[in-house]
Amino acid sequence: MKLSAQLIVYHLRQSFPLTASSWLSYEPHLEYPVFYQSPESLADGKIYLTDDTDFLIPSHHLSKTLVILTGGSRYLEEEDYPNLCILKEAVSPARVLSVLQEIFQKYEKWNQELFQLILEQSSVQKLIDATKTIIPNPMAIIGLDFTLIASRDYPDPDTELKDAIFGSTEETQNIVNSLKHDINYTEAQYRTGYFYYPGNHTAPPSLCVNIRRSGKTGYRLLIRPGEIPLDDTFGFIAEHLASLISHILSTKAVPERDALYPLHQIFHNLLTNPKADYVEISHQLTENGWMSAHSYQCILIKTGILDWKNLTLKSICSYIENFIPASCALEHRGNVVVYINLNLCELTLDEISQKLAGFIRDSLLNAGYSRVMLGHFNFQRQYVQASISIQVGSRKNPTSWIHHFNDIALPYILEQITSKLPAYMICHEKLLKLKYQDEETDSQLYETLRAYLQNQQSATKTAAALYIHRSTFLYRLEKIEKLLKSDLSDPDEQLYLMLSFYLMDQEERSKK
């Protein structure tokens, strides 16, 4: 296995005090070392050892050769010559040769072990474990959707990731959120070769290599800070390891998360198959402990462009399932759908809302909550309710990130009423005339009637609400009844009038 000048000098420093060129090649061009025999010329791909005090540095730069001077007495300006290493103490070339041979043997043994593991069709995890002798730092292979394929001491020996999803715990979800807003991380998926990711306030720096599939980055090799430096020294080693891991990933299917859990498959079928057999789905849910006598809630979490670009949906699903007992979270149409079995869940509705509120806010997400419903035959309708909650709630209250169906049910009804005809063509015709008259004469009859209906037709309460004398109110009411020519005690008339007020208010707001 060929090594680089930078890597060899890194290992020589472990055994000898030395100085080296400020420029050392990080490309793996070098093979086993040889003793320099004067006056032979220096060839590419060789490591030359010499203690000859008369050795002359060639006038041209050698980018693919490493010269090691072991005499112990050299001019300092020679340090600036590319690919030159000077041992500060007099050391025999034979001893240096022995150390160099050990370095090459170590890497050759590692390389052969990796190829043997590939021939045995071993897992990615075994390649990661076999690399500990070369790169002892924490290391992982992670999908860009934050699926942890294999790892060693990553993210932390004491951290257990649910379903091997990075982001399923509080700590790792905070890191995922920080990566989502990190331009360096977003742009990293387009990098080729090894590269250094500088980290951010929550995510540590790492030496990385993207692993591409079908022309796109699908996985990434991450090496975190540790014993070896995260620079060019081990860059080509990381690339070599990544290329072998890529071979394994191309020949072995990585299990899909939804395929591992029956509930995910059941709800995926329910949401995507318009011809789904609901009776069969009910039987399947019962077999998995979700009974028809249980109560359920659906939550739709709407993701954004940062989640789509950084593939965080799987991480969000795993995090929710980890922190909300008896929940099933799955990806659907670019968003996350969560079903919660409230009979099996250890949390109350308020506790569920409180647990999710901070996460949804910090992750810059939006959520719609359905009503709680009994049994297996309302799951699709609950999904529709949750969808409507986000759609209507985001329009009515754009500063809120959580919307409950009960809070937007009336605005939704009003929107449905005016979906084909405008409000002025649906509302009470005589109320509309009353409104126009009010605008011309400032008689205040329109708002007086509204207050009268809102106060359950109580003259005393209405007068108090309007800050007018009771007799003044009764005078206005008499004029209203003459104009409307309707029975204000009729419940249907009251409903129609109140609904008309809501429709007119909605139309006024839409004009602003």
Number of C-alpha atoms within 10 A of each C-alpha: 16 13 23 27 26 22 21 20 24 16 13 18 13 9 10 16 11 18 17 21 18 13 15 25 23 20 18 18 19 21 16 17 20 13 15 20 13 12 8 7 9 19 12 14 20 19 25 21 22 21 19 13 12 8 13 9 12 10 7 8 11 18 17 22 23 29 21 23 24 25 18 15 14 14 7 9 8 15 17 15 19 22 25 24 26 25 22 16 13 13 15 14 20 13 11 20 18 11 16 19 13 12 17 19 14 14 18 15 11 19 18 12 15 21 14 12 18 18 9 9 12 15 16 23 16 14 22 22 15 16 22 14 11 13 19 17 21 21 26 23 27 22 20 19 19 23 23 21 19 20 22 19 14 19 18 11 9 8 12 14 19 15 16 18 25 27 28 26 21 13 13 20 21 18 18 24 22 18 21 21 14 16 9 14 17 14 11 17 20 11 13 14 14 22 19 17 18 13 15 14 9 14 17 12 17 22 22 27 29 28 27 18 12 6 7 11 18 17 25 23 26 25 26 23 16 13 10 15 17 21 13 20 21 22 23 19 21 22 20 16 17 26 16 16 22 21 13 18 18 11 9 13 8 10 9 9 16 17 10 11 11 14 20 17 14 17 23 16 15 17 15 12 10 8 8 13 11 14 11 11 17 18 14 16 18 14 11 11 12 23 19 15 11 15 17 25 22 29 26 28 28 20 20 14 10 17 24 14 14 20 17 23 23 23 25 31 23 25 24 22 20 19 15 20 16 18 22 21 27 24 17 15 9 15 18 20 25 21 22 22 22 22 15 16 15 13 15 11 13 8 12 17 13 11 15 15 17 11 18 18 14 11 21 15 17 20 26 27 26 25 17 16 17 17 15 21 14 16 21 15 14 23 23 15 23 25 24 22 27 28 15 20 26 19 11 13 13 12 9 14 19 24 27 19 21 12 13 19 16 12 16 16 11 16 16 11 14 16 10 8 10 14 22 14 10 15 19 21 13 14 19 18 14 20 17 13 15 15 13 8 9 11 14 14 22 21 15 19 24 15 19 21 18 15 15 12 16 12 18 16 16 24 20 12 14 14 10 12 13 16 12 10 22 15 10 17 17 10 13 19 13 9 14 16 10 13 11 18 11 9 10 11 14 18 13 14 21 18 16 21 21 17 23 20 12 16 15 11 9 8 6 5
